[in-house]
Amino acid sequence: MKQSNELYIWAEDIARLAEESILTEAVLTPKPGLVDAKDSGAHKDMDIFTFIRSAVSLRDGFREMFLSGYQENGSEKELLAGLRPKGIDIEKEMFSATGSINTHKGIIFSMGLLMASVGKYFKVTEYDGEGLPVFTKEDTWKVLDIIKIMTAGIVESDFKNLAGKAVLTHGEKLYIEHGFTGIRGEAQNGYPVIGETAMPLLRHSGDGELTYEERLLEVLLTLMSKVEDSNIVSRGGMDSLRYVKDTADQFISSGGMRQKDAYDKLHKMNEDFISRNLSPGGSADLLSLVIFLGKMEKII
């Protein structure tokens, strides 16, 4: 097991990668309906500078979540229980940085799970290198499997006894009305859209044909075509979710970022989503995780 000073360096490096991944997603442009370096998408209460302040505020909390995964000796379920109060603390830091605007609540949940899982994986594999390891695709799958174990039953646990609640969250309403499990369902299944779709796409797009930016946009639009995004449903209902998925799927099926007019199509899609008040924030959150894992695998 690492000595405290060496472990702290690991934790700082991991948290820095998480921060860099979130900032990379934020400035990626153009992102239909989302805040990016050009405009605020369908969001009227935030801009890219709000996102930068928010992302920087999360770093210390992510470091602590990695350390929890590495240092705590209990089961994966006990690890998850210990992460919840840390997540609340990180949210407070975010709201303080943004003036009470919810920029990254979803990413706090998902990136927090990933941080703890990476810490746990370092410990169970007894990794003892000088710096961070370079992940293989097998390492990535094992980290996602730890999340799957940690979050087993989280949907049923978090959504039980809703009938007696006076005030329901958007996620709880969607669960009651549509059986919609959102990001909890993704986590409970070990983020299969990341392991089965997004990461293989990122690995195979590094042939030099696409730029760094284009590779990430290709992943984002692919995620949009597949993710059951509660951000979209809360804004426009299930019909809007189908619309976003179909629109993104048509873009990918037509050649994705290899189309000559790819950027024109994305700009038009952005205008369309803004007019419909649609923001695929769930896909953007998952893209941040993909970027982090891509950095761990040294493929971006």
C-alpha positions, 0 to 999 in steps of 0.5 A, a space after each residue: 500500500 502506498 505511503 501517504 505522500 505518494 498516495 496524495 500525489 496519485 490522488 492529486 493527479 487523478 483529480 487533475 485529470 477529472 478536472 481537465 476532462 470536465 473542462 475539455 467537455 465544457 469548451 468543446 464546440 459546437 455542442 447542440 443545446 449545450 453550453 460551449 465556448 460559443 454560446 450557452 445553448 438552451 441554458 439561460 442562467 449559465 455560460 462557459 465561465 460559469 462552467 469553468 468556475 464550477 469545474 474548478 470547484 469540484 477538484 478537491 472533492 474528487 481527490 477525496 473520493 479517489 482516496 475513499 476508494 483506495 483507503 476504505 476497507 469495507 465492501 463496495 456498498 459501504 464505499 457507496 454509502 460513504 460517498 454520499 455525504 462527500 457528494 453533498 459537500 461537493 455540491 455545496 462547493 459547486 453552488 458556492 462557485 456558481 451562485 446557486 446554479 446547478 451546472 454539474 450535479 450529474 457529473 458529481 454523481 458519475 465522476 465521483 463514482 468513477 474516482 472511487 472506483 479507480 481508487 478501489 481498483 488501484 488498491 485491489 490490483 496492488 498497483 505500486 508504480 511511480 506514476 499513474 498507470 496507463 490503462 488497457 481496455 481491460 482495466 477500463 472494464 474492471 473499473 466500470 465493473 466496480 461501479 456496477 457492484 457499488 451501485 447494485 440496487 441503487 434504483 430500487 433503493 433510491 426510488 422506494 416509498 415515493 408514494 409518501 413523499 410530498 415533493 418529488 424531484 424531476 428524476 422521481 417523477 420520471 420514474 413514477 410516470 415512465 419507469 425512467 431510471 436515468 443516470 442511476 440506471 446507467 450506473 447500476 449497469 456499469 455504464 454500458 454505453 461507455 464500455 460497449 459504445 463510446 470507448 471503442 469508438 474513441 479507440 478506433 477514431 485515432 487514425 489521424 482522419 479526425 481532429 481531437 475536437 472532431 473525435 470528441 464531437 463524434 462520441 458526443 453525438 453517438 451518446 446523444 443517439 443512445 442515452 436515456 437522457 433525463 435532462 431532455 425528458 425533464 425539459 420536453 418529455 419523452 417525445 423530445 427524447 426520441 427527437 434528440 436521439 433520432 436527430 443525433 442518429 441521423 447525423 451519425 448515420 450520414 457520416 458523423 464528423 467525416 461529413 464535409 458539412 458536419 459543422 454546419 449541421 451541428 450549428 443548425 442542430 444547436 439552433 433547433 435544440 435552443 428553439 425547443 429548449 433541449 439540452 442533452 446534459 446527460 450525454 455531456 456528463 458521460 462524455 466527461 467520463 469517456 474523456 477521463 478514461 481516454 486520458 487514462 488509456 493515453 488514446 487522447 
